[in-house]
Amino acid sequence: MRVFSNIEELRHTLDALKRQGRTVGLVPTMGYLHAGHMQLVTRARAENDIVVVSIFVNPLQFGPAEDLGKYPRDLERDGAMLKQAGVNFLFAPGVEDMYPRPMETVVDVPDLGRELEGAVRPGHFAGVATVVTKLFNIVQPQTAYFGEKDYQQVVIIKRMVEDLAVPVRVIAVPTVRDSDGLALSSRNVYLSPDERRAAVIVPQTLDEAERLVSEGLTDAGELEKKLTAFIGRQPLAKAEVVAVRDASTLAPVARIEDPIVVALFISIGTTRLLDNRVIRSQSPGDNNIVRNNRMSGQSGKGVTK
């Protein structure tokens, strides 16, 4: 595995390989890797000749009071994991490499980016869309891989790619979970033992949503109220976002008819956790809960982190 921090050196190396007809897959990350990230790498390895993993803690997507300074970092550990996984190139730029001068250009998907998580983290998704666009321009991959845990991010990046005709196919990879159902996240390291036990309320809330829909609840607003009350049973949890939205567009819905996504953004102590589940109400005798294939990447349509 070769490690790059300089943009032009990476581009020069990749250009030579592309001229040989090699395909390139990109896995953008902020590092402090876990099994969820490695699942993205596994998928990229299976589908491409060359795999590039980027590790960059992007300051543009952090608000002034957020955890940029304390975000977990361990490049040596991450590099060893990626080398073991057969990654070809690690792109690990510094801020001065990615942003040698203050950015004047911003890529934004404003309507989608100000909803849900974006409503409580103003500017976050503009920072995400800007850095992902820059990474796409640097690496110029055929495919890029993102985790479904960051569902809103994936929807935004897909829309950005479609709107701007970026020749990258975005693949959404299913969330990897711990044994108790909690979605793996680099921020889980912030949780104290008591908070880690309390955090199971997040996947339990998704289970509760599944149960309520399977029993016939079709009013989206009522589902949001019931889930908010369910979260309120855990004293260490604060529900910042509990939303039922169209699974493809993230538009608000009144009734659960087409596939919907239940999107959660929950604080456990000072740690914010994201999770989601796609749910569809079906006719009796069918399974009530289905995976939304439009997020799976199997459609081949071109398009978070």
SVG drawing of the C-alpha trace seen along z (x, -y; Angstrom):
<svg xmlns="http://www.w3.org/2000/svg" viewBox="-54 -33 58 48">
<polyline fill="none" stroke="black" stroke-width="0.4" points="0.0,0.0 1.3,-3.4 0.5,-6.5 0.0,-9.9 -0.7,-13.3 0.1,-15.4 -2.8,-15.7 -0.7,-15.9 1.5,-12.9 -1.7,-10.8 -3.2,-12.0 -0.1,-11.3 0.1,-7.7 -3.6,-7.0 -3.6,-8.5 -0.9,-6.0 -3.0,-3.1 -6.2,-4.4 -4.4,-4.5 -3.8,-0.8 -7.5,-0.3 -7.6,0.2 -10.8,-0.7 -10.7,-2.7 -13.0,-2.6 -12.9,-5.3 -13.8,-4.9 -13.9,-8.4 -13.5,-8.3 -12.5,-10.5 -10.4,-7.7 -10.4,-5.9 -11.6,-3.0 -14.0,-0.2 -15.6,2.8 -18.2,0.6 -15.4,-1.1 -13.8,2.2 -17.0,3.5 -16.9,0.6 -13.3,1.5 -14.3,5.2 -17.0,4.1 -14.6,1.8 -12.0,4.5 -14.5,6.9 -15.6,4.5 -12.5,2.6 -8.9,3.1 -7.6,0.3 -8.9,-0.8 -8.2,-4.3 -9.1,-5.1 -9.0,-8.7 -8.6,-9.7 -9.3,-13.4 -11.0,-15.0 -12.8,-17.7 -13.1,-21.0 -15.7,-22.3 -18.3,-20.0 -17.8,-20.8 -19.6,-23.6 -17.8,-26.0 -18.9,-24.2 -18.5,-20.7 -15.8,-18.0 -13.2,-18.8 -10.4,-19.1 -11.1,-15.9 -12.4,-13.8 -10.5,-10.4 -7.4,-10.0 -4.9,-7.2 -3.4,-7.1 -0.8,-4.4 -3.5,-2.0 -5.8,-2.9 -2.9,-2.4 -2.2,1.1 -5.8,2.1 -6.0,0.9 -2.8,2.6 -4.0,5.8 -7.2,5.4 -5.4,5.1 -6.0,1.4 -3.7,0.0 -3.5,-3.6 -4.1,-5.6 -4.7,-9.3 -4.1,-11.1 -3.8,-14.8 -3.4,-17.5 -5.7,-20.5 -3.0,-22.5 -3.0,-20.0 -6.8,-20.0 -7.3,-23.7 -4.0,-25.6 -6.0,-28.8 -9.5,-29.6 -12.2,-28.1 -14.3,-30.5 -16.2,-27.8 -18.9,-25.7 -20.9,-22.8 -24.4,-22.7 -27.6,-20.8 -29.5,-23.3 -33.0,-21.9 -31.9,-18.4 -28.9,-19.7 -31.0,-21.8 -33.4,-19.0 -33.1,-16.5 -29.4,-16.4 -28.8,-19.5 -31.4,-21.4 -29.4,-20.9 -26.0,-21.1 -26.2,-24.2 -23.7,-24.1 -22.7,-20.5 -23.8,-19.0 -22.4,-21.9 -19.0,-20.9 -19.6,-17.2 -20.7,-17.9 -17.7,-20.3 -15.1,-17.8 -16.6,-14.8 -16.7,-16.8 -13.0,-17.7 -12.1,-14.0 -14.0,-12.9 -12.1,-15.5 -8.8,-14.4 -9.2,-10.6 -11.7,-10.5 -13.0,-7.0 -15.6,-5.1 -17.3,-4.1 -17.4,-5.4 -18.6,-3.7 -20.6,-5.1 -22.3,-3.6 -26.1,-3.5 -25.8,-4.6 -25.3,-8.1 -28.5,-7.8 -29.1,-11.5 -25.5,-12.0 -25.9,-9.3 -29.1,-10.8 -27.4,-14.2 -24.3,-12.9 -26.4,-11.0 -28.4,-14.1 -25.3,-16.2 -23.7,-13.7 -26.9,-13.5 -27.4,-17.3 -23.7,-18.0 -23.3,-15.0 -20.3,-13.7 -19.2,-10.4 -19.1,-8.5 -21.4,-5.6 -22.2,-5.9 -22.7,-2.6 -24.5,-2.5 -23.3,0.3 -25.5,1.7 -24.8,0.6 -22.6,2.8 -23.8,3.2 -22.5,4.3 -24.0,7.4 -26.7,5.4 -27.7,3.6 -25.9,0.3 -24.5,-1.0 -20.7,-1.1 -19.4,-4.7 -16.1,-6.3 -17.9,-8.5 -19.0,-5.5 -15.5,-5.8 -16.8,-8.9 -19.5,-7.0 -18.9,-6.2 -19.8,-2.6 -23.2,-3.9 -23.8,-5.8 -22.8,-2.9 -25.5,-0.8 -28.0,-3.6 -27.2,-3.9 -29.0,-0.7 -32.2,-2.8 -31.2,-3.9 -31.6,-0.5 -34.4,0.3 -36.3,-2.7 -36.0,-1.4 -37.3,2.0 -40.2,0.2 -40.9,-1.6 -40.9,1.7 -43.3,3.2 -45.7,0.3 -45.8,0.3 -46.2,4.1 -49.2,3.7 -50.8,1.4 -49.8,-2.2 -49.9,-4.3 -50.0,-7.9 -46.4,-9.2 -46.9,-12.0 -48.3,-9.6 -45.3,-7.3 -42.9,-10.2 -44.8,-11.0 -44.7,-7.4 -41.0,-7.0 -40.1,-10.3 -42.0,-9.0 -40.2,-5.7 -36.8,-7.4 -37.9,-9.5 -37.9,-6.4 -34.1,-6.5 -33.0,-9.3 -29.6,-9.7 -31.0,-10.1 -32.2,-13.3 -34.1,-13.0 -32.8,-15.8 -34.4,-14.4 -37.1,-11.7 -38.4,-11.9 -40.5,-9.7 -39.6,-10.6 -39.9,-9.3 -37.0,-6.8 -35.9,-8.2 -36.3,-11.9 -36.5,-12.6 -39.6,-14.6 -42.1,-14.6 -44.9,-12.1 -48.4,-12.0 -49.1,-8.3 -46.8,-5.2 -47.5,-3.8 -44.4,-4.0 -41.1,-3.0 -40.2,-5.4 -37.1,-5.9 -37.2,-6.4 -34.3,-8.8 -32.9,-9.3 -30.4,-11.8 -30.1,-11.2 -27.7,-12.6 -26.5,-10.2 -24.8,-12.5 -22.7,-14.8 -22.4,-12.3 -24.7,-12.5 -25.6,-9.2 -27.2,-8.7 -29.3,-5.7 -32.1,-4.8 -34.3,-2.1 -36.2,-1.8 -39.7,-0.5 -42.6,0.2 -46.2,1.2 -47.2,4.2 -50.3,6.3 -51.2,9.0 -49.1,12.1 -46.0,10.2 -43.0,9.2 -43.7,5.8 -40.2,4.5 -38.0,4.5 -34.6,3.1 -34.9,0.2 -33.1,1.5 -32.7,-2.0 -30.2,-2.6 -28.3,0.6 -26.3,-0.5 -27.6,2.4 -29.5,0.2 -26.3,-1.1 -27.4,-4.7 -24.6,-7.2 -24.0,-9.3 -22.1,-9.5 -18.5,-9.7"/>
</svg>
